[in-house]
Amino acid sequence: MNQRKKRSVSRLNSSLTGRFGPRTQAVAIRQVREWMTAIPEGDSICMRCESALPDKQFQVWKKWFTKHEDNRWEISDEHKSFFFYRSRYVE
């Protein structure tokens, strides 16, 4: 893939990790947690990694979800996606 040699482009390419990424990731995680409480019972949330660097995005999110989030999240390596189902019944 042809990439530009501008400073801003290289900064965006590495924005999932490093100096700029954690702030953005924290905002995204807060929003996902808000969605988890807002969705009705029996509904679900599905997120796919479709950024400019999907493999890198998937690795960052996978590491976060396995360490910090609820174990009810299903992680699909094949589809590079995360799935959460809010059960109707108390588990």
C-alpha positions in Angstrom: 0.0 0.0 0.0 1.4 3.4 -0.9 1.6 5.7 2.1 2.3 9.3 2.3 5.5 10.5 4.0 3.8 13.2 6.2 4.2 13.4 9.9 0.5 13.5 10.5 0.0 10.3 8.5 2.6 8.4 10.5 1.0 9.7 13.7 -2.4 8.4 12.7 -1.0 5.0 11.6 0.4 4.4 15.0 -2.4 6.0 17.0 -3.7 2.7 18.5 -0.6 2.4 20.7 2.1 4.7 21.9 1.7 8.3 22.9 -1.7 9.2 21.4 -3.6 5.9 21.4 -4.4 5.2 25.1 -6.5 8.4 25.5 -8.6 7.5 22.4 -8.9 3.9 23.5 -10.1 5.0 27.0 -12.8 7.2 25.5 -14.0 4.3 23.3 -14.1 1.8 26.2 -16.1 4.3 28.4 -18.6 4.5 25.5 -18.8 0.7 25.1 -19.4 0.3 28.9 -22.2 2.9 28.7 -23.8 1.0 25.8 -23.6 -2.2 27.8 -25.8 -0.8 30.5 -28.1 1.0 28.0 -29.0 -1.9 25.8 -32.2 -3.8 26.7 -32.1 -7.4 27.9 -31.9 -9.9 25.1 -30.0 -7.5 22.9 -26.4 -7.5 21.8 -23.4 -5.4 20.9 -21.0 -6.5 18.1 -17.8 -4.6 17.2 -15.6 -5.4 14.2 -12.0 -4.1 13.7 -12.3 -2.3 10.3 -9.7 0.5 10.8 -6.8 1.2 8.4 -4.8 -1.3 10.4 -7.3 -3.9 11.5 -4.8 -6.5 12.7 -3.2 -3.9 15.0 -6.5 -2.7 16.2 -7.7 -6.2 16.9 -4.6 -7.0 19.0 -4.9 -3.9 21.1 -8.6 -4.4 21.8 -8.2 -8.2 22.4 -5.5 -7.5 25.0 -7.7 -5.0 26.7 -10.9 -7.1 26.7 -9.1 -10.2 28.0 -7.5 -8.3 30.9 -10.0 -5.7 31.9 -13.5 -6.4 30.7 -16.3 -8.7 31.6 -15.7 -12.4 30.6 -19.1 -12.5 28.8 -17.5 -10.9 25.7 -17.0 -13.4 22.9 -13.8 -12.7 20.9 -13.6 -14.0 17.3 -10.1 -14.2 15.9 -11.5 -15.3 12.5 -13.7 -12.2 12.0 -11.6 -9.8 14.1 -14.7 -9.0 16.1 -16.1 -8.8 19.7 -19.6 -9.8 20.7 -21.6 -9.1 23.9 -25.0 -10.5 24.6 -27.1 -9.2 27.5 -29.0 -12.2 28.7 -32.7 -12.0 29.6 -32.0 -14.2 32.6 -29.7 -13.6 35.6 -26.7 -15.9 35.3 
